[in-house]
Amino acid sequence: MSVNEDVSSPAAYSEELEDEEQDDFHPRFYLAYIKTGNNQTEEGKVQAYIINDSNYYCSYLISWLGEDGYMHALHQGLIEPNTKLPLDEKLARELDVTYDIQLILFKKGKPYPAVAPVSTSLTIKARRFYKENSFRANDFFYQPAVLFSIIKSELEQKMELLTEKETRAIILEKEGGDPAPPKAKRQSTPELLEVDLHINELIDSVAGLSNGEILQIQMDQFHAVMEANKNLKGRRIVFIHGVGNGTLKTELRKQLDRKYKGLNYQDASFREYGYGATMVIL
């Protein structure tokens, strides 16, 4: 909550505190890259940032293992809550690297829930920066960026634990492989908008993308549609998410409960969409 924000009632203030406390249990931290040159050529450059999307101060260390067998510190320091800091600028083709990243999160002058120190490795492939859909709209920059999660959400952690068989099943579902009752393509109207979130409707190929990245693309589209239509009171939006293992449906409804409080939603028509769609009423 901003220090300049006006809280009109004790109830509103209580709600703000609840939101802040809830966010304390879901800190997010990213390494991000944005284009600084013509990335269509071999000499395209990218600027690195660290992003602290949390209510905590964060002490960070980013290092790499040298050929001499010793660790070499690249970046270290303290980043304030809900801020981003520029790191270095590199040629995109130089970013076939593995970073070791350590984070310690804490608050100053007040108690906070214990957050375990983070120690993880992040492998980056240069080819990622030359793919058409790698740079995507986001909440942190005015331009598209590539985001790497350092502190992963509960959903991302669960996705990483999936077996290879389950992974293939998810990708098949996201490419439209889940069975659904046949239906004619419905035309969107001023009163109803139909949005297909199957991954093959959003990008040309899932090659090289992790399950978490696929899910993020789908959720980016969901948020973009919601923001574009939020002022159209009474409009209905049908998000087609498929059946699969329910991951996309669960995350979509979780965001509706958290970010879009007060909006009504329900299962869309079974006759038209089976169990694979959610209708949101603005």
Accessible surface in RSA format (square Angstrom, percent):
REM  Atomic radii and reference values for relative SASA: ProtOr
REM  Chains: A
REM  Algorithm: Lee & Richards
REM  Probe-radius: 1.40
REM  Slices: 20
REM RES _ NUM      All-atoms   Total-Side   Main-Chain    Non-polar    All polar
REM                ABS   REL    ABS   REL    ABS   REL    ABS   REL    ABS   REL
RES MET A   1   111.36  57.7  39.56  26.2  71.79 170.9  47.98  40.8  63.37  84.0
RES SER A   2    65.21  55.1  47.21  63.0  18.00  41.5  43.64  92.9  21.56  30.2
RES VAL A   3   149.50  98.4 111.11 100.6  38.40  92.5 120.30 104.5  29.21  79.2
RES ASN A   4   137.25  94.6 105.07 101.5  32.18  77.5  33.33  80.2 103.92 100.4
RES GLU A   5    83.17  47.8  60.51  45.8  22.66  54.0  30.06  58.2  53.11  43.4
RES ASP A   6   127.53  89.3  99.76  99.3  27.77  65.7  43.68 102.8  83.84  83.6
RES VAL A   7    48.47  31.9  22.14  20.0  26.33  63.5  24.65  21.4  23.82  64.6
RES SER A   8   101.42  85.7  63.30  84.5  38.12  87.8  45.97  97.9  55.44  77.7
RES SER A   9    43.77  37.0  37.38  49.9   6.40  14.7  34.98  74.5   8.79  12.3
RES PRO A  10   118.42  86.3 108.41  98.8  10.01  36.4 114.61  94.6   3.80  23.6
RES ALA A  11    75.96  69.8  61.41  94.8  14.55  33.1  69.77  98.3   6.19  16.4
RES ALA A  12    34.47  31.7  28.48  43.9   5.99  13.6  33.34  47.0   1.13   3.0
RES TYR A  13   102.06  47.7 102.06  58.1   0.00   0.0  65.28  49.1  36.78  45.3
RES SER A  14    51.51  43.5  49.50  66.1   2.00   4.6  27.23  58.0  24.28  34.0
RES GLU A  15    84.59  48.6  82.66  62.5   1.93   4.6  24.53  47.4  60.06  49.0
RES GLU A  16    53.62  30.8  50.32  38.1   3.31   7.9   6.10  11.8  47.52  38.8
RES LEU A  17    69.01  38.4  68.87  49.3   0.14   0.4  68.97  48.4   0.04   0.1
RES GLU A  18   107.54  61.7 102.23  77.3   5.31  12.7  36.36  70.3  71.18  58.1
RES ASP A  19    48.90  34.3  48.44  48.2   0.46   1.1  21.27  50.1  27.63  27.6
RES GLU A  20    49.17  28.2  45.73  34.6   3.44   8.2  18.76  36.3  30.41  24.8
RES GLU A  21   102.08  58.6 101.65  76.9   0.43   1.0  34.50  66.7  67.58  55.2
RES GLN A  22    77.66  43.4  71.51  52.3   6.16  14.7  25.60  54.5  52.06  39.5
RES ASP A  23    75.30  52.7  73.32  73.0   1.97   4.7  13.85  32.6  61.45  61.3
RES ASP A  24     7.52   5.3   6.95   6.9   0.57   1.3   0.10   0.2   7.42   7.4
RES PHE A  25   135.62  67.8 110.62  68.5  25.00  65.1 114.76  69.6  20.86  59.7
RES HIS A  26    77.79  42.5  64.58  44.9  13.20  33.8  52.69  54.3  25.10  29.2
RES PRO A  27    13.63   9.9  11.43  10.4   2.19   8.0  11.57   9.5   2.06  12.8
RES ARG A  28    47.58  20.0  47.17  24.0   0.41   1.0  13.79  18.8  33.79  20.5
RES PHE A  29     2.55   1.3   2.48   1.5   0.07   0.2   2.48   1.5   0.07   0.2
RES TYR A  30    23.86  11.1  23.86  13.6   0.00   0.0   6.81   5.1  17.04  21.0
RES LEU A  31     3.74   2.1   3.74   2.7   0.00   0.0   3.74   2.6   0.00   0.0
RES ALA A  32     0.00   0.0   0.00   0.0   0.00   0.0   0.00   0.0   0.00   0.0
RES TYR A  33     4.85   2.3   4.85   2.8   0.00   0.0   2.52   1.9   2.33   2.9
RES ILE A  34    16.42   9.3  16.42  12.2   0.00   0.0  16.42  11.8   0.00   0.0
RES LYS A  35    72.98  35.6  63.85  39.2   9.13  21.7  30.87  27.8  42.11  44.9
RES THR A  36    65.32  46.5  23.41  23.7  41.91  99.9  33.84  45.5  31.48  47.6
RES GLY A  37    39.47  48.7   0.00   N/A  39.47  48.7  27.29  74.9  12.18  27.3
RES ASN A  38    92.00  63.4  75.09  72.6  16.90  40.7  38.41  92.4  53.59  51.8
RES ASN A  39     5.58   3.8   0.75   0.7   4.83  11.6   0.30   0.7   5.28   5.1
RES GLN A  40   147.56  82.5 115.40  84.3  32.16  76.6  51.73 110.1  95.83  72.7
RES THR A  41    62.31  44.3  55.20  56.0   7.11  16.9  56.83  76.3   5.47   8.3
RES GLU A  42   115.69  66.4 103.39  78.2  12.30  29.3  36.63  70.8  79.07  64.6
RES GLU A  43    95.40  54.8  87.18  66.0   8.22  19.6  58.69 113.5  36.70  30.0
RES GLY A  44     0.70   0.9   0.00   N/A   0.70   0.9   0.70   1.9   0.00   0.0
RES LYS A  45    91.98  44.9  91.95  56.4   0.03   0.1  39.90  35.9  52.08  55.5
RES VAL A  46     0.51   0.3   0.00   0.0   0.51   1.2   0.00   0.0   0.51   1.4
RES GLN A  47    29.72  16.6  29.72  21.7   0.00   0.0   7.06  15.0  22.66  17.2
RES ALA A  48     2.70   2.5   2.70   4.2   0.00   0.0   2.70   3.8   0.00   0.0
RES TYR A  49    38.96  18.2  38.96  22.2   0.00   0.0   6.26   4.7  32.70  40.3
RES ILE A  50     1.03   0.6   1.03   0.8   0.00   0.0   1.03   0.7   0.00   0.0
RES ILE A  51     3.99   2.3   3.99   3.0   0.00   0.0   3.99   2.9   0.00   0.0
RES ASN A  52     0.90   0.6   0.28   0.3   0.63   1.5   0.00   0.0   0.90   0.9
RES ASP A  53    54.48  38.2  47.06  46.8   7.42  17.5   1.94   4.6  52.53  52.4
RES SER A  54     5.67   4.8   0.34   0.5   5.33  12.3   5.67  12.1   0.00   0.0
RES ASN A  55    32.49  22.4  24.68  23.9   7.81  18.8   5.34  12.9  27.15  26.2
RES TYR A  56     0.06   0.0   0.06   0.0   0.00   0.0   0.06   0.0   0.00   0.0
RES TYR A  57    49.87  23.3  49.87  28.4   0.00   0.0  13.10   9.8  36.77  45.3
RES CYS A  58     0.00   0.0   0.00   0.0   0.00   0.0   0.00   0.0   0.00   0.0
RES SER A  59    46.53  39.3  44.40  59.3   2.12   4.9  12.04  25.6  34.49  48.3
RES TYR A  60    21.02   9.8  15.59   8.9   5.43  14.1   2.25   1.7  18.77  23.1
RES LEU A  61    64.23  35.8  63.87  45.7   0.36   0.9  63.87  44.9   0.36   1.0
RES ILE A  62     4.08   2.3   4.08   3.0   0.00   0.0   4.08   2.9   0.00   0.0
RES SER A  63     5.65   4.8   5.65   7.5   0.00   0.0   2.03   4.3   3.63   5.1
RES TRP A  64    95.76  38.4  95.76  46.3   0.00   0.0  90.46  48.2   5.29   8.6
RES LEU A  65   108.23  60.3  89.56  64.1  18.67  46.9  89.56  62.9  18.67  50.2
RES GLY A  66     6.41   7.9   0.00   N/A   6.41   7.9   1.48   4.1   4.92  11.0
RES GLU A  67   189.07 108.6 145.31 109.9  43.77 104.2  68.02 131.6 121.05  98.8
RES ASP A  68    87.80  61.5  54.85  54.6  32.94  77.9  46.96 110.5  40.84  40.7
RES GLY A  69    54.84  67.6   0.00   N/A  54.84  67.6  29.45  80.8  25.39  56.9
RES TYR A  70   158.73  74.1 156.28  88.9   2.46   6.4 111.01  83.4  47.72  58.8
RES MET A  71    98.14  50.8  72.22  47.8  25.93  61.7  60.13  51.1  38.01  50.4
RES HIS A  72    67.91  37.1  63.62  44.2   4.28  11.0  43.62  45.0  24.29  28.3
RES ALA A  73    67.42  62.0  34.21  52.8  33.20  75.5  34.27  48.3  33.15  87.8
RES LEU A  74    67.23  37.4  43.13  30.9  24.10  60.6  45.38  31.9  21.84  58.8
RES HIS A  75    37.62  20.6  34.05  23.7   3.57   9.1  21.97  22.6  15.65  18.2
RES GLN A  76   113.58  63.5  93.22  68.1  20.35  48.5  40.70  86.6  72.87  55.3
RES GLY A  77    32.74  40.4   0.00   N/A  32.74  40.4  29.85  81.9   2.89   6.5
RES LEU A  78    83.22  46.3  58.60  41.9  24.63  61.9  58.60  41.2  24.63  66.3
RES ILE A  79     1.40   0.8   0.35   0.3   1.05   2.5   1.40   1.0   0.00   0.0
RES GLU A  80   101.87  58.5  99.82  75.5   2.05   4.9  20.66  40.0  81.22  66.3
RES PRO A  81    36.33  26.5  27.63  25.2   8.70  31.6  27.63  22.8   8.70  54.1
RES ASN A  82    90.55  62.4  62.18  60.1  28.38  68.3  33.04  79.5  57.51  55.6
RES THR A  83    53.56  38.1  43.07  43.7  10.49  25.0  52.16  70.1   1.40   2.1
RES LYS A  84    86.61  42.3  70.81  43.4  15.80  37.6  30.33  27.3  56.28  59.9
RES LEU A  85    63.04  35.1  63.04  45.1   0.00   0.0  63.04  44.3   0.00   0.0
RES PRO A  86    81.98  59.7  66.70  60.8  15.27  55.5  66.70  55.1  15.27  94.9
RES LEU A  87    36.10  20.1   7.89   5.6  28.21  70.9  10.00   7.0  26.10  70.2
RES ASP A  88    44.33  31.0  38.53  38.3   5.80  13.7  28.72  67.6  15.60  15.6
RES GLU A  89    86.27  49.5  57.84  43.8  28.43  67.7  14.68  28.4  71.58  58.4
RES LYS A  90    65.33  31.9  60.46  37.1   4.86  11.6  17.66  15.9  47.66  50.8
RES LEU A  91    27.42  15.3  26.05  18.6   1.37   3.5  26.05  18.3   1.37   3.7
RES ALA A  92     0.00   0.0   0.00   0.0   0.00   0.0   0.00   0.0   0.00   0.0
RES ARG A  93   101.87  42.8  84.01  42.8  17.86  42.5  23.02  31.5  78.84  47.8
RES GLU A  94    87.41  50.2  67.79  51.3  19.62  46.7  31.56  61.0  55.85  45.6
RES LEU A  95     0.25   0.1   0.25   0.2   0.00   0.0   0.25   0.2   0.00   0.0
RES ASP A  96    93.40  65.4  67.70  67.4  25.70  60.8  32.23  75.9  61.17  61.0
RES VAL A  97    41.01  27.0  31.67  28.7   9.34  22.5  39.69  34.5   1.32   3.6
RES THR A  98    64.68  46.0  52.95  53.7  11.73  28.0  35.66  47.9  29.02  43.9
RES TYR A  99    14.26   6.7  14.26   8.1   0.00   0.0   8.30   6.2   5.97   7.4
RES ASP A 100    36.98  25.9  36.98  36.8   0.00   0.0   4.57  10.8  32.41  32.3
RES ILE A 101     1.72   1.0   1.72   1.3   0.00   0.0   1.72   1.2   0.00   0.0
RES GLN A 102    59.93  33.5  58.94  43.1   0.99   2.3  38.56  82.1  21.36  16.2
RES LEU A 103     0.83   0.5   0.11   0.1   0.72   1.8   0.38   0.3   0.45   1.2
RES ILE A 104    97.73  55.6  97.68  72.8   0.05   0.1  97.73  70.4   0.00   0.0
RES LEU A 105     8.29   4.6   1.55   1.1   6.74  16.9   1.55   1.1   6.74  18.1
RES PHE A 106    52.88  26.5  52.88  32.8   0.00   0.0  52.88  32.1   0.00   0.0
RES LYS A 107    20.62  10.1   9.56   5.9  11.06  26.3   3.75   3.4  16.87  18.0
RES LYS A 108   115.38  56.3  93.67  57.5  21.71  51.7  60.28  54.3  55.10  58.7
RES GLY A 109    90.18 111.2   0.00   N/A  90.18 111.2  45.22 124.1  44.95 100.7
RES LYS A 110   109.71  53.5  95.73  58.7  13.98  33.3  66.53  59.9  43.18  46.0
RES PRO A 111   129.05  94.1 106.29  96.9  22.75  82.7 116.76  96.4  12.29  76.4
RES TYR A 112    86.57  40.4  58.38  33.2  28.19  73.3  33.49  25.2  53.07  65.4
RES PRO A 113    39.88  29.1  26.71  24.3  13.18  47.9  39.12  32.3   0.77   4.8
RES ALA A 114   104.45  96.0  69.30 107.0  35.15  80.0  73.70 103.8  30.75  81.5
RES VAL A 115    38.28  25.2  19.85  18.0  18.43  44.4  23.17  20.1  15.11  41.0
RES ALA A 116    77.31  71.1  60.71  93.7  16.60  37.8  66.45  93.6  10.85  28.8
RES PRO A 117    99.96  72.9  80.85  73.7  19.11  69.5  81.26  67.1  18.70 116.2
RES VAL A 118    28.99  19.1  24.18  21.9   4.81  11.6  27.23  23.7   1.76   4.8
RES SER A 119    88.19  74.5  56.34  75.2  31.85  73.4  33.34  71.0  54.86  76.9
RES THR A 120    42.45  30.2  32.21  32.7  10.23  24.4  21.50  28.9  20.95  31.7
RES SER A 121    70.70  59.7  45.17  60.3  25.53  58.8  24.99  53.2  45.71  64.0
RES LEU A 122    22.67  12.6  21.76  15.6   0.91   2.3  22.67  15.9   0.00   0.0
RES THR A 123    74.32  52.9  52.89  53.6  21.43  51.1  34.45  46.3  39.87  60.3
RES ILE A 124     0.91   0.5   0.00   0.0   0.91   2.2   0.62   0.4   0.29   0.8
RES LYS A 125    96.94  47.3  93.67  57.5   3.27   7.8  43.42  39.1  53.52  57.0
RES ALA A 126    10.11   9.3  10.06  15.5   0.05   0.1  10.06  14.2   0.05   0.1
RES ARG A 127   151.92  63.8 143.52  73.2   8.41  20.0  60.67  82.9  91.26  55.3
RES ARG A 128    23.57   9.9  23.01  11.7   0.55   1.3  12.28  16.8  11.28   6.8
RES PHE A 129     2.81   1.4   0.00   0.0   2.81   7.3   0.00   0.0   2.81   8.0
RES TYR A 130    89.57  41.8  55.99  31.9  33.58  87.4  60.82  45.7  28.75  35.4
RES LYS A 131    70.24  34.3  60.54  37.1   9.70  23.1  56.82  51.1  13.42  14.3
RES GLU A 132   154.03  88.4 116.81  88.4  37.23  88.6  56.16 108.6  97.88  79.9
RES ASN A 133    54.87  37.8  49.27  47.6   5.61  13.5  13.80  33.2  41.07  39.7
RES SER A 134     3.85   3.3   0.79   1.1   3.06   7.1   0.85   1.8   3.00   4.2
RES PHE A 135    24.23  12.1  10.33   6.4  13.90  36.2  10.33   6.3  13.90  39.8
RES ARG A 136    44.80  18.8  39.89  20.3   4.91  11.7  26.97  36.9  17.83  10.8
RES ALA A 137    81.12  74.6  66.81 103.1  14.31  32.6  70.70  99.6  10.42  27.6
RES ASN A 138    34.46  23.8   4.45   4.3  30.00  72.2  15.24  36.7  19.22  18.6
RES ASP A 139   127.67  89.4  90.09  89.7  37.57  88.8  26.87  63.2 100.79 100.5
RES PHE A 140    45.07  22.5  32.08  19.9  12.98  33.8  38.67  23.4   6.40  18.3
RES PHE A 141    28.40  14.2   9.31   5.8  19.09  49.7  16.67  10.1  11.73  33.6
RES TYR A 142   242.00 113.0 201.76 114.8  40.24 104.7 158.64 119.2  83.36 102.8
RES GLN A 143    71.43  39.9  67.86  49.6   3.57   8.5  25.19  53.6  46.23  35.1
RES PRO A 144    69.57  50.7  67.46  61.5   2.11   7.7  67.46  55.7   2.11  13.1
RES ALA A 145     3.38   3.1   0.00   0.0   3.38   7.7   0.00   0.0   3.38   8.9
RES VAL A 146     0.76   0.5   0.00   0.0   0.76   1.8   0.76   0.7   0.00   0.0
RES LEU A 147    51.08  28.4  32.11  23.0  18.97  47.7  32.11  22.5  18.97  51.0
RES PHE A 148    19.45   9.7  16.23  10.1   3.22   8.4  19.45  11.8   0.00   0.0
RES SER A 149    22.66  19.1  12.80  17.1   9.85  22.7   5.39  11.5  17.27  24.2
RES ILE A 150     8.84   5.0   1.79   1.3   7.05  17.0   2.30   1.7   6.54  17.7
RES ILE A 151    22.66  12.9  20.07  15.0   2.59   6.2  22.52  16.2   0.14   0.4
RES LYS A 152    65.10  31.8  55.65  34.1   9.46  22.5  29.84  26.9  35.26  37.6
RES SER A 153    30.61  25.9  24.61  32.8   6.00  13.8  25.68  54.7   4.93   6.9
RES GLU A 154   100.68  57.8  93.67  70.9   7.01  16.7  36.72  71.0  63.95  52.2
RES LEU A 155    28.20  15.7  25.69  18.4   2.52   6.3  27.21  19.1   0.99   2.7
RES GLU A 156    30.72  17.6  29.68  22.5   1.05   2.5  14.35  27.8  16.37  13.4
RES GLN A 157    93.98  52.6  91.97  67.2   2.01   4.8  26.08  55.5  67.90  51.5
RES LYS A 158   119.85  58.5 116.09  71.2   3.75   8.9  70.30  63.3  49.55  52.8
RES MET A 159    10.44   5.4   5.89   3.9   4.55  10.8   3.12   2.7   7.32   9.7
RES GLU A 160   113.72  65.3  80.06  60.6  33.65  80.1  43.14  83.4  70.58  57.6
RES LEU A 161   149.31  83.2 123.65  88.5  25.66  64.5 127.51  89.6  21.80  58.7
RES LEU A 162    45.56  25.4  27.17  19.4  18.39  46.2  28.09  19.7  17.47  47.0
RES THR A 163    78.81  56.0  71.02  72.0   7.79  18.6  75.59 101.5   3.22   4.9
RES GLU A 164   129.44  74.3 116.83  88.4  12.62  30.0  45.83  88.6  83.62  68.3
RES LYS A 165   158.07  77.1 154.33  94.7   3.74   8.9  97.04  87.3  61.03  65.0
RES GLU A 166    79.32  45.5  76.73  58.1   2.58   6.1  30.21  58.4  49.10  40.1
RES THR A 167    34.66  24.7  34.66  35.1   0.00   0.0  26.96  36.2   7.70  11.6
RES ARG A 168   140.55  59.0 134.10  68.4   6.45  15.4  69.20  94.6  71.35  43.2
RES ALA A 169    58.45  53.7  48.05  74.2  10.40  23.7  53.37  75.2   5.09  13.5
RES ILE A 170     6.26   3.6   4.30   3.2   1.96   4.7   6.25   4.5   0.01   0.0
RES ILE A 171    42.63  24.3  42.63  31.8   0.00   0.0  42.63  30.7   0.00   0.0
RES LEU A 172   108.71  60.5 106.62  76.3   2.08   5.2 108.32  76.1   0.39   1.0
RES GLU A 173    14.15   8.1  13.05   9.9   1.10   2.6   7.09  13.7   7.05   5.8
RES LYS A 174     2.79   1.4   2.33   1.4   0.46   1.1   0.63   0.6   2.15   2.3
RES GLU A 175    74.67  42.9  58.61  44.3  16.05  38.2  12.50  24.2  62.17  50.8
RES GLY A 176    42.35  52.2   0.00   N/A  42.35  52.2  14.32  39.3  28.02  62.8
RES GLY A 177    38.19  47.1   0.00   N/A  38.19  47.1  15.67  43.0  22.53  50.5
RES ASP A 178    22.99  16.1   8.42   8.4  14.57  34.5   7.94  18.7  15.05  15.0
RES PRO A 179   122.58  89.3 102.73  93.6  19.85  72.1 114.51  94.5   8.07  50.1
RES ALA A 180    60.50  55.6  30.26  46.7  30.24  68.8  35.55  50.1  24.95  66.1
RES PRO A 181    50.27  36.6  38.92  35.5  11.36  41.3  45.31  37.4   4.96  30.8
RES PRO A 182   134.41  98.0 107.42  97.9  26.99  98.1 118.46  97.8  15.95  99.1
RES LYS A 183    80.83  39.4  42.45  26.0  38.39  91.4  44.54  40.1  36.29  38.7
RES ALA A 184    91.65  84.3  65.40 100.9  26.25  59.7  75.90 106.9  15.75  41.7
RES LYS A 185   142.43  69.5 117.81  72.3  24.62  58.6  91.60  82.5  50.83  54.1
RES ARG A 186    88.56  37.2  79.41  40.5   9.15  21.8  25.62  35.0  62.94  38.1
RES GLN A 187   136.98  76.6 129.98  95.0   7.00  16.7  57.16 121.7  79.82  60.5
RES SER A 188    56.28  47.6  29.34  39.2  26.94  62.0  20.84  44.4  35.44  49.6
RES THR A 189    57.01  40.5  51.37  52.1   5.64  13.4  53.25  71.5   3.76   5.7
RES PRO A 190   112.23  81.8  92.26  84.1  19.97  72.6  99.02  81.8  13.21  82.1
RES GLU A 191   103.55  59.5 100.88  76.3   2.67   6.4  53.40 103.3  50.15  40.9
RES LEU A 192     5.46   3.0   5.46   3.9   0.00   0.0   5.46   3.8   0.00   0.0
RES LEU A 193    37.41  20.8  37.41  26.8   0.00   0.0  37.41  26.3   0.00   0.0
RES GLU A 194    19.03  10.9   2.58   2.0  16.45  39.2   2.48   4.8  16.55  13.5
RES VAL A 195    13.30   8.8  10.40   9.4   2.90   7.0  13.30  11.6   0.00   0.0
RES ASP A 196    36.79  25.8  27.16  27.0   9.63  22.8   6.95  16.4  29.84  29.8
RES LEU A 197     0.00   0.0   0.00   0.0   0.00   0.0   0.00   0.0   0.00   0.0
RES HIS A 198    20.62  11.3  20.41  14.2   0.21   0.5  17.49  18.0   3.13   3.6
RES ILE A 199     0.00   0.0   0.00   0.0   0.00   0.0   0.00   0.0   0.00   0.0
RES ASN A 200    77.87  53.7  53.34  51.5  24.53  59.1  23.15  55.7  54.72  52.9
RES GLU A 201   106.01  60.9  74.84  56.6  31.17  74.2   9.24  17.9  96.77  79.0
RES LEU A 202    48.28  26.9  16.69  11.9  31.59  79.4  21.04  14.8  27.23  73.3
RES ILE A 203    14.95   8.5   6.46   4.8   8.48  20.4  12.42   8.9   2.52   6.8
RES ASP A 204   136.93  95.9 100.84 100.4  36.10  85.4  36.93  86.9 100.00  99.7
RES SER A 205    67.82  57.3  51.04  68.1  16.78  38.7  45.80  97.5  22.02  30.8
RES VAL A 206    23.12  15.2  18.79  17.0   4.33  10.4  18.79  16.3   4.33  11.7
RES ALA A 207    70.54  64.9  54.23  83.7  16.32  37.1  64.87  91.4   5.67  15.0
RES GLY A 208    62.21  76.7   0.00   N/A  62.21  76.7  26.97  74.0  35.24  78.9
RES LEU A 209    26.62  14.8  12.22   8.7  14.41  36.2  13.04   9.2  13.58  36.5
RES SER A 210    59.85  50.6  48.14  64.2  11.71  27.0  50.81 108.2   9.04  12.7
RES ASN A 211    15.54  10.7  11.68  11.3   3.86   9.3   2.36   5.7  13.18  12.7
RES GLY A 212    19.13  23.6   0.00   N/A  19.13  23.6  12.18  33.4   6.95  15.6
RES GLU A 213    35.16  20.2  33.18  25.1   1.98   4.7  17.78  34.4  17.38  14.2
RES ILE A 214     0.02   0.0   0.02   0.0   0.00   0.0   0.02   0.0   0.00   0.0
RES LEU A 215     7.89   4.4   7.89   5.6   0.00   0.0   7.89   5.5   0.00   0.0
RES GLN A 216    76.47  42.8  74.49  54.4   1.98   4.7  23.63  50.3  52.83  40.1
RES ILE A 217    11.43   6.5  10.31   7.7   1.12   2.7  10.31   7.4   1.12   3.0
RES GLN A 218     0.94   0.5   0.94   0.7   0.00   0.0   0.00   0.0   0.94   0.7
RES MET A 219     9.66   5.0   9.66   6.4   0.00   0.0   9.66   8.2   0.00   0.0
RES ASP A 220    37.11  26.0  30.22  30.1   6.89  16.3  17.71  41.7  19.40  19.3
RES GLN A 221    63.95  35.8  61.25  44.8   2.70   6.4   4.78  10.2  59.17  44.9
RES PHE A 222     0.00   0.0   0.00   0.0   0.00   0.0   0.00   0.0   0.00   0.0
RES HIS A 223    38.06  20.8  37.97  26.4   0.09   0.2  27.31  28.1  10.75  12.5
RES ALA A 224    56.54  52.0  42.96  66.3  13.58  30.9  52.05  73.3   4.49  11.9
RES VAL A 225    16.16  10.6  13.97  12.6   2.19   5.3  16.05  13.9   0.11   0.3
RES MET A 226     0.79   0.4   0.75   0.5   0.04   0.1   0.75   0.6   0.04   0.1
RES GLU A 227    71.92  41.3  62.25  47.1   9.67  23.0  40.22  77.8  31.70  25.9
RES ALA A 228    82.19  75.6  43.42  67.0  38.77  88.2  55.44  78.1  26.74  70.8
RES ASN A 229    10.24   7.1  10.20   9.9   0.04   0.1   0.10   0.3  10.14   9.8
RES LYS A 230   102.88  50.2  96.50  59.2   6.38  15.2  54.82  49.3  48.06  51.2
RES ASN A 231   119.76  82.6 100.69  97.3  19.07  45.9  29.75  71.6  90.01  87.0
RES LEU A 232    87.03  48.5  82.77  59.2   4.26  10.7  87.03  61.1   0.00   0.0
RES LYS A 233   162.98  79.5 133.15  81.7  29.83  71.0  94.57  85.1  68.40  72.9
RES GLY A 234    51.33  63.3   0.00   N/A  51.33  63.3  32.79  90.0  18.55  41.5
RES ARG A 235    38.81  16.3  35.64  18.2   3.17   7.6   6.75   9.2  32.07  19.4
RES ARG A 236    83.62  35.1  83.62  42.6   0.00   0.0  17.79  24.3  65.83  39.9
RES ILE A 237     0.00   0.0   0.00   0.0   0.00   0.0   0.00   0.0   0.00   0.0
RES VAL A 238     2.28   1.5   2.28   2.1   0.00   0.0   2.28   2.0   0.00   0.0
RES PHE A 239     0.00   0.0   0.00   0.0   0.00   0.0   0.00   0.0   0.00   0.0
RES ILE A 240    18.03  10.3  18.03  13.4   0.00   0.0  18.03  13.0   0.00   0.0
RES HIS A 241     3.37   1.8   0.10   0.1   3.28   8.4   0.06   0.1   3.32   3.9
RES GLY A 242     3.65   4.5   0.00   N/A   3.65   4.5   1.84   5.0   1.81   4.1
RES VAL A 243    65.39  43.0  57.63  52.2   7.76  18.7  60.53  52.6   4.86  13.2
RES GLY A 244    38.50  47.5   0.00   N/A  38.50  47.5  16.59  45.5  21.91  49.1
RES ASN A 245    90.46  62.4  48.34  46.7  42.13 101.4  43.92 105.7  46.54  45.0
RES GLY A 246    21.45  26.5   0.00   N/A  21.45  26.5  19.79  54.3   1.66   3.7
RES THR A 247    17.99  12.8  11.51  11.7   6.48  15.4   8.39  11.3   9.59  14.5
RES LEU A 248     5.86   3.3   3.93   2.8   1.93   4.9   3.93   2.8   1.93   5.2
RES LYS A 249    59.88  29.2  58.79  36.1   1.09   2.6  25.80  23.2  34.09  36.3
RES THR A 250    81.80  58.2  75.09  76.1   6.71  16.0  54.63  73.4  27.17  41.1
RES GLU A 251    26.19  15.0  25.78  19.5   0.41   1.0   1.26   2.4  24.93  20.4
RES LEU A 252     0.00   0.0   0.00   0.0   0.00   0.0   0.00   0.0   0.00   0.0
RES ARG A 253    49.30  20.7  49.20  25.1   0.10   0.2  20.40  27.9  28.90  17.5
RES LYS A 254    64.59  31.5  58.99  36.2   5.60  13.3  35.68  32.1  28.92  30.8
RES GLN A 255    34.59  19.3  34.59  25.3   0.00   0.0   1.33   2.8  33.26  25.2
RES LEU A 256     3.50   2.0   0.68   0.5   2.82   7.1   0.68   0.5   2.82   7.6
RES ASP A 257    80.94  56.7  66.69  66.4  14.26  33.7  28.25  66.5  52.70  52.6
RES ARG A 258    95.45  40.1  80.75  41.2  14.71  35.0  31.48  43.0  63.97  38.8
RES LYS A 259   104.63  51.0  74.51  45.7  30.12  71.7  59.33  53.4  45.30  48.3
RES TYR A 260    21.43  10.0  15.06   8.6   6.36  16.6  20.83  15.7   0.60   0.7
RES LYS A 261   112.54  54.9  83.10  51.0  29.43  70.1  70.27  63.2  42.27  45.0
RES GLY A 262    78.55  96.9   0.00   N/A  78.55  96.9  41.94 115.1  36.61  82.0
RES LEU A 263    48.23  26.9  33.18  23.7  15.05  37.8  34.05  23.9  14.17  38.1
RES ASN A 264   102.60  70.8  98.94  95.6   3.66   8.8  17.15  41.3  85.45  82.6
RES TYR A 265    65.02  30.4  41.40  23.6  23.62  61.5  23.53  17.7  41.49  51.1
RES GLN A 266    90.91  50.8  84.61  61.8   6.29  15.0  28.58  60.8  62.33  47.3
RES ASP A 267    86.01  60.2  71.69  71.4  14.31  33.8  27.92  65.7  58.09  57.9
RES ALA A 268     6.72   6.2   0.86   1.3   5.86  13.3   1.58   2.2   5.14  13.6
RES SER A 269    52.01  44.0  32.53  43.4  19.49  44.9  34.43  73.3  17.59  24.6
RES PHE A 270   113.08  56.6 106.79  66.1   6.29  16.4 106.81  64.8   6.26  17.9
RES ARG A 271   209.11  87.8 193.22  98.5  15.89  37.8  74.91 102.4 134.20  81.3
RES GLU A 272    50.87  29.2  50.02  37.8   0.85   2.0  22.29  43.1  28.57  23.3
RES TYR A 273    10.59   4.9   3.84   2.2   6.75  17.6   6.82   5.1   3.77   4.6
RES GLY A 274     6.42   7.9   0.00   N/A   6.42   7.9   1.81   5.0   4.61  10.3
RES TYR A 275   159.91  74.7 148.30  84.4  11.61  30.2 110.64  83.1  49.27  60.7
RES GLY A 276     3.78   4.7   0.00   N/A   3.78   4.7   3.61   9.9   0.16   0.4
RES ALA A 277     2.91   2.7   0.00   0.0   2.91   6.6   0.00   0.0   2.91   7.7
RES THR A 278     0.00   0.0   0.00   0.0   0.00   0.0   0.00   0.0   0.00   0.0
RES MET A 279    24.12  12.5  24.12  16.0   0.00   0.0  17.56  14.9   6.56   8.7
RES VAL A 280     0.02   0.0   0.02   0.0   0.00   0.0   0.02   0.0   0.00   0.0
RES ILE A 281    54.11  30.8  51.37  38.3   2.74   6.6  51.37  37.0   2.74   7.4
RES LEU A 282    20.76  11.6   1.61   1.1  19.15  48.1   8.99   6.3  11.77  31.7
END  Absolute sums over single chains surface
CHAIN  1 A    16173.7      12800.3       3373.4       8924.6       7249.1
END  Absolute sums over all chains
TOTAL         16173.7      12800.3       3373.4       8924.6       7249.1
